[in-house]
Amino acid sequence: MSKTVNIIGSGISGLTAGCYLQMCGFKTEIFEKHSNPGGLCTSWKRNGYIINLSAHWIIGSGKGSSFYKLWSELIDMESIKFHNHDLKIDIQLNKNKNGSNIFHLYSNLKKFEKYLIDLSPEDERTIRQFTKHIRLLQKFDLPPIDKKQSLFPTLFNNLKKIKYLEILPIVYKWSRQTNVDFAQKFKSPFLREAFSLLYDDEKVKMLVFALPLAYFDNKSAGCPIGGSLIIAKKLEEKYISLGGKINFNADVKKIIVDKNKAIGLIYNNEQISNSNIVLSTADWHFTFFNLLNKEYRNKDTDELSKSKKYEVFFSSMLFSIGIKKDLGYLPHFFRFPLKKEIVSPDGTIYKRLEIEISNFDEVIVPKGKTLISVNLYTKNGDYWINLRRTDFELYNKLKNDFCNLIIDAIGAYIGKIKDDIDMIDVATPATIQRYTNSWKGSTQGWLPSKNFLSSTTCAFNLKEVKNFYYSSHWSTAGGGLPVVIKNSREVTKLICKNNKLKFIF
Ligand SMILES: Cc1cc2nc3c(=O)[nH]c(=O)nc-3n(C[C@H](O)[C@H](O)[C@H](O)COP(=O)(O)OP(=O)(O)OC[C@H]3O[C@@H](n4cnc5c(N)ncnc54)[C@H](O)[C@@H]3O)c2cc1C
């Protein structure tokens, strides 16, 4: 008889693990507190528009990446439409070059290379070396996927393989060097400023910039047309077709452990579901601090909870504004400096705004209209989470006042929009936390550490609790959908191995 697995959470981790486990002969059931699948990978309808929270680019959307093979193990990627942007972002700088202060970051490497050389012929050598290294990264199947892969893979482990030696020096260098360090290589002040401001005022490892660029260039980091929920719905369909069962509105309260063995879970009003194995794909903090008893926390859990090894990834405020006219002539993504800094009620100071114009997606924007989105990252998600709990009225007031500031700032840049607004939606860290339990409203689990090469944060199992497993975007720093699907595959391999079953891929 098949062994039973209770899976907590129907985010992309829960759904993909559910599919793999079903394929490997387990009988699984998912328990999801929300009424929809997808977790953070979601989108919702508002007054004719669709608000897309997550997945503005999915690595593996096209055949140029090994992640495409992973996604294709589970869903027919050809059945999802992806949009590949020609331009990643337009950044307004202080400096001018050739009569313009806008820096175009093109997704097409050839176009980007030509553009950079035209801007600064004296930097040709640096530019060509930069694009050559990105092309080299593209030649390799990053990350490699094979049967012998380590159970707790890190980029470094993967790169040890002989055929990857050629790119090891670049990966090593770019995992230490930031965009701001790299910018100093340019003779052109315009390019120096542009590369320093790639991530606003944040310093980001060059690898974090270069790898996505490699994926964008080979059209394997597209944006799903119709919003992120489409991905979750496809996976839900697949999971059900494999015989899986999803219990929605099933809020798991406890994992039942008997004699150091996980034997089931308690959900909603003391309802019990027994199983041979329990896999949590829910929020990391909620799992270890609410679902499991205190005695199962170890040194690693404590260190992680105190942010000693990794910082929690930023949370986000997502302002979505529907406009009754077509502003599709604007670039789909641009960043500009604010005339006056905006101070969020949570204390974060914003010097620039990033605006997304979603008119390239006719499914999420009604014809003749425009959807403007502003995603503001914050490290102080707890402010909004606590305020909503303690003073709902003030929470709503501050949220609305803040939104008005954002609308004024957009209007000051692109022209007055106030009279044409027909939809406003504001999601705060409290929204993210309320719907998914995400600790501090984190959008992607943990931030990658300074040592970018070792990114595994917590093990897939606990030696203190047999038959309990954990896997989600919190399991590998940086998070994101590719990490999630890879981890679900890895945890399934481990569960198969421990139960003497063959992992079928
Ligand atoms: C604003 C934003 C933008 C993003 N952009 C991108 C992007 O462009 N590309 C990309 O690849 N990734 C992006 N991400 C990240 C990506 O969406 C996440 O990394 C991924 O969806 C996490 O999936 P998960 O299943 O591990 O976790 P989650 O999505 O958090 O899923 C956990 C699930 O468990 C459920 N749950 C929690 N507690 C319980 C409980 N007690 N009982 C029952 N169920 C429970 C939750 O409701 C949820 O459904 C973005 C995320 C955000 C928020």
The ligand as a MOL file (V3000), in Angstrom:
LIG
                    3D

  0  0  0     0  0            999 V3000
M  V30 BEGIN CTAB
M  V30 COUNTS 53 58 0 0 0
M  V30 BEGIN ATOM
M  V30 1 C 5.8550 40.8590 -4.7820 0
M  V30 2 C 6.5390 39.5720 -5.1700 0
M  V30 3 C 7.2190 39.4950 -6.3850 0
M  V30 4 C 7.8600 38.3030 -6.7530 0
M  V30 5 N 8.4470 38.2230 -7.9800 0
M  V30 6 C 8.9680 37.0490 -8.3950 0
M  V30 7 C 9.4590 36.9020 -9.7240 0
M  V30 8 O 9.3770 37.8240 -10.5440 0
M  V30 9 N 10.0090 35.6980 -10.0780 0
M  V30 10 C 10.0890 34.6520 -9.2070 0
M  V30 11 O 10.5980 33.5830 -9.5790 0
M  V30 12 N 9.6190 34.7610 -7.9350 0
M  V30 13 C 9.0560 35.9230 -7.5180 0
M  V30 14 N 8.5450 36.0310 -6.2470 0
M  V30 15 C 8.7840 34.9470 -5.2810 0
M  V30 16 C 7.8770 33.7390 -5.4350 0
M  V30 17 O 6.5400 34.1360 -5.6250 0
M  V30 18 C 8.0060 32.9040 -4.1530 0
M  V30 19 O 9.3830 32.6410 -3.9090 0
M  V30 20 C 7.2670 31.5740 -4.2390 0
M  V30 21 O 5.9620 31.7690 -4.7330 0
M  V30 22 C 7.2340 30.9160 -2.8510 0
M  V30 23 O 6.5280 29.7050 -2.9110 0
M  V30 24 P 6.3890 28.7340 -1.6620 0
M  V30 25 O 5.3990 27.7070 -2.0380 0
M  V30 26 O 7.7340 28.2740 -1.2180 0
M  V30 27 O 5.8300 29.6390 -0.4650 0
M  V30 28 P 4.4060 30.3420 -0.3150 0
M  V30 29 O 3.9890 30.9210 -1.5910 0
M  V30 30 O 4.5300 31.2280 0.8690 0
M  V30 31 O 3.4100 29.1500 0.0140 0
M  V30 32 C 3.1270 28.7070 1.3070 0
M  V30 33 C 1.6800 28.2360 1.3270 0
M  V30 34 O 1.4140 27.6730 2.6030 0
M  V30 35 C 0.1500 28.1360 3.0610 0
M  V30 36 N 0.1430 28.0780 4.5160 0
M  V30 37 C 0.9180 28.7930 5.3690 0
M  V30 38 N 0.6310 28.4540 6.6360 0
M  V30 39 C -0.3280 27.5040 6.5740 0
M  V30 40 C -1.0350 26.7660 7.5570 0
M  V30 41 N -0.8190 26.9350 8.8600 0
M  V30 42 N -1.9650 25.8760 7.1420 0
M  V30 43 C -2.2190 25.6870 5.8260 0
M  V30 44 N -1.5810 26.3710 4.8580 0
M  V30 45 C -0.6430 27.2590 5.2320 0
M  V30 46 C 0.0690 29.5460 2.5210 0
M  V30 47 O -1.2670 30.0180 2.4910 0
M  V30 48 C 0.6810 29.3660 1.1370 0
M  V30 49 O -0.2930 28.9910 0.1920 0
M  V30 50 C 7.8670 37.1910 -5.8640 0
M  V30 51 C 7.1630 37.2620 -4.6620 0
M  V30 52 C 6.4790 38.4220 -4.3290 0
M  V30 53 C 5.6630 38.4410 -3.0630 0
M  V30 END ATOM
M  V30 BEGIN BOND
M  V30 1 1 1 2
M  V30 2 1 2 3
M  V30 3 2 2 52
M  V30 4 2 3 4
M  V30 5 1 4 5
M  V30 6 1 4 50
M  V30 7 2 5 6
M  V30 8 1 6 7
M  V30 9 1 6 13
M  V30 10 2 7 8
M  V30 11 1 7 9
M  V30 12 1 9 10
M  V30 13 2 10 11
M  V30 14 1 10 12
M  V30 15 2 12 13
M  V30 16 1 13 14
M  V30 17 1 14 15
M  V30 18 1 14 50
M  V30 19 1 15 16
M  V30 20 1 16 17
M  V30 21 1 16 18
M  V30 22 1 18 19
M  V30 23 1 18 20
M  V30 24 1 20 21
M  V30 25 1 20 22
M  V30 26 1 22 23
M  V30 27 1 23 24
M  V30 28 2 24 25
M  V30 29 1 24 26
M  V30 30 1 24 27
M  V30 31 1 27 28
M  V30 32 2 28 29
M  V30 33 1 28 30
M  V30 34 1 28 31
M  V30 35 1 31 32
M  V30 36 1 32 33
M  V30 37 1 33 34
M  V30 38 1 33 48
M  V30 39 1 34 35
M  V30 40 1 35 36
M  V30 41 1 35 46
M  V30 42 1 36 37
M  V30 43 1 36 45
M  V30 44 2 37 38
M  V30 45 1 38 39
M  V30 46 1 39 40
M  V30 47 2 39 45
M  V30 48 1 40 41
M  V30 49 2 40 42
M  V30 50 1 42 43
M  V30 51 2 43 44
M  V30 52 1 44 45
M  V30 53 1 46 47
M  V30 54 1 46 48
M  V30 55 1 48 49
M  V30 56 2 50 51
M  V30 57 1 51 52
M  V30 58 1 52 53
M  V30 END BOND
M  V30 END CTAB
M  END
